Amino acid sequence: MMDLSRQNEPLKEEFFFAFSKVLQHQKFIMGPEVLAFEDEIARYCQTPFALGVSSGTDALLMALMALGIGEGDEVLTTSFSFVATAGVIARVGATPLFVDIDPETFNISPAQIEKKISSKCKAIIVVHLFGQSAEMDSILDIARGHQLRVIEDAAQSIGAEYKGIRVGAIGDIGCFSFFPGKNLGALGDAGVVVTKERELYEKMKSIRVHGAKKKYYHDILGGNFRLDTLQASFLQVKLRHLDEYTLRRQENAKLYRQGLSQLQVDSKIQLPIVYEKASRHVYNQFTIKCLGGVKERDQFKDYLNAIGIGCEVYYPCPLHKQQCFEKFYGDDDQLCPCSELASEQVLSLPIYEGLKKEEQNYIIEKIKRFFYD
């Protein structure tokens, strides 16, 4: 699915220089590179405030803590995402209310959100899945009408835009992951939270260091959610190349669309839908639907793996069907039918910026052979 060495090897000298600077000043926790990276990422995300944190999961957890969400509260979110999106809701003692997806974009369906709102709802966690923004105008209208806070889970979508606005800067708090396989990947775990509100920024700043504004004096309960100085220094290096990486991913997506278009015409697969308001898709994943159903999808996946082509199912089991959330919903087959259907159809193909054209043409040729031979 991804060869990290193709991105990291050309940057080796820059990484060594960044490492040597940190080794020289020895400020491994909250060193000057953290502050510098926060300034840079805030500008990139078009927000006034950013805080480097330990992971994308901790970014989401901090956001909920900062908004005071806890026992007895409910938070709306998609059922078609990585487990962390809903896991953090349960971890603060709240209940995740799973909402079905738009079957075209895989993002949370605004039409389904309002049906799930109750008097206990306090927030919506919106996931911008696979590199494309959710339909934020409708979501924000619903949120304002019900006085709900909006957290953007943009773990897969740094640099993506909705009507020209960067994701993460649209709702109340934006959360990003820098897991090594993301479009902007650290050399380990890392994340960031962004916001337009100074009060939320100051509260999250305190939460990040065990709830302390002054050392050893803790006004609230927080955690150890700090971004390592070394990871901040590596991310500074890679952030300078992020737009170039995005352009390459977009070019790879274009080649897939050209090469696989006949398969869509013949109703073998469905290529990713890009809707008009999503003005910049950054393609963390290039996810197709296999219209023949789960059996054919799994056979297709096995075929690609057998000939050395990486591919992955994101996600084979929607969140409302996961055992860890069983106490909330049991086994309700009708809760999110579009999410369940997507889990049986989706398959993500290699899209990373280091993918070579001849490799991609080989992938396209082998996909055609599977469906037409």
Secondary structure by P-SEA (a helix, b strand, c coil): ccccccccccaaaaaaaaaaaaaaaccccccaaaaaaaaaaaaaacccbbbbcccaaaaaaaaaaaacccccbbbbbbcccccccaaaaaaacbbbbcccccccccccccccccccccccccccccccccccccccaaaaaaaaaabbbbbbccccccccccccccccccccbbbbbccccccccccccccccccccaaaaaaaaaaaccccccccccccccccccccaaaaaaaaaaaaaaaaaaaaaaaaaaaaaaaaaaaaaacccccccccccccccccccccccccccaaaaaaaaaaaaaacbbbbbcccccccccccccccccccccccaaaaaaaabbbbccccccccaaaaaaaaaaaaaaacc
